């Protein structure tokens, strides 16, 4: 027997019991005639005690133990004289009578503790060691609990989990596909799914009116903190539903997770915000509504006053930061440098201080007198002590910059409380967006999203104004999931493909199987897909989804631990009828 108990369960009621524990040596301390060893497993830490007076040889063995040695210890549970109230087992210790080293360990390349000294790449290379750290393990335990609650809730609501294929057909829309050569069909390729989109629609045609799946998806795209080349979705679809039926159903799932995982009860329906309002008021389609500080456009108010910076641009807008009028010149210069960074892209920052005594101080008072600046104050509903911050430039770029500035000021003013959760639905996205490079429209979500019927005439006159019956769930500025009512009519689907620039032959080649299915009684249907990794990261209070994935890739898409992607042998290439070009792609 390797253990009678784990390292996280022994309490005062176990005092006097003989137990066996097995685990890893977290650390050891030699104090004169006694040696103390912290023994760790997945469940916690228990202190082992070796006494020189009672057993010199055993104490000598204990002093040879290194960090991460795997050991088995047998002894008596006793009350600790120097209790550790920071851990559940801190009232007891094990007075060891037998010790067996099950396996020794090299010195770990970084400290396996909550605050490690290992950099990201080093931790990723030795991920199996990083996973021993409590903070990483707790993230995966949270992921496990959330997956159980998701399956439990959706199953009780009548949803059926159905697995869909991993080797599918490559499609031209969305991000780049990962492709897989077929040995049995030389020159032909599978693709790994970016989502099970067409398959869940086919399941609706098949009559499975409530489907879900916790599923791996794959996208060959540039990476950042909230992206991985392989990620996990909570994929869902329903038949015979309208938009609000879906929103209600999955508000229920969100509320269940908040209550069962975080102990947070969210009352009432989640607010809904139009896409156009989200963009004008917050500068992005995933607004953080935990705090105010909304954007205000002021182009008409400030143009024509001789200030070339404002007169020469498409858009002028700003935010009002509360309790910031006391910002020093040094702080304002630092904020100006912040908006000039390449990732923000602004040329400068204009400010107006509304001082506590009611006076106004501006960086542009040469062009705008006190009467004009009071109009700014009225527009922003500023109060004494507030600071108005203004940016100008191209509309899209400036809205994005103001959005980032708003979030930055929210952080500086500590308005983004991680323990406060404010979910909302963003609805009525544009169906199409124009791509200047390819000179054609692309689907903002995917080509199976249904437009509003009253907007169909715009397909011929102004396709960019067609609204999609689409929706995103946003929590604290994070897009947790998105979906839409789908097209279920073959004629409308053909019209959609036509607006996306597909020829009839291309549409048939790529999606003929779906078009064919629509001829056999496709029901009205719609669905949603949640980013499971993002949701876990949100609940864990961290920004990077890598820390909630057991074996993630780095920002270059590499698995540092197993050193992949890697080359394959010429024999494998020959079997697949492939040749590798030495020339880099254009």
Secondary structure, DSSP 4 states (H G I P E B T S, - for coil): ---SS-TT---GGGTT-EEEEEEEEEEEEEETTEEEEEEEETTEEEEEEEETTT-HHHHHHHTT--TT-EEEEEEEEEE-SS--TTSTTTTEEEEEEEEEEEE--PPPSS--SSS----HHHHHHTHHHHTTSHHHHHHHHHHHHHHHHHHHHHHHTT-EE----SEE---SSSSBPPEEE-SSSTT-EEEE-S-SHHHHHHHHHTT--EEEEEEEEE-B----TT--SEEEEEEEEEES--HHHHHHHHHHHHHHHIIIII-----SPPEEEEHHHHHHHHSSSS--TTS----EE-HHHHTTSS-HHHHTSSEEEEEEETT-TT--HHHHHHHHHHHHSTTT--S--EEEEE-TTS-EEETTTTTS-HHHHHHHHHHHT--TT-EEEEEEESHHHHHHHHHHHHHHHHHHTT---TT---EEEEE--BSEEEETTTTEEEESS-TTBPBPGGGTTHHHH-GGGPBBSEEEEEETTEEEEEEEEBP--HHHHHHHHHHTT--HHHHHHHHHHHHHHHTTTPPPEEEEEEEHHHHHHHHHT-S-GGGGSTT---TTS-BTTTTBS----HHHHHHTT----SSPP-
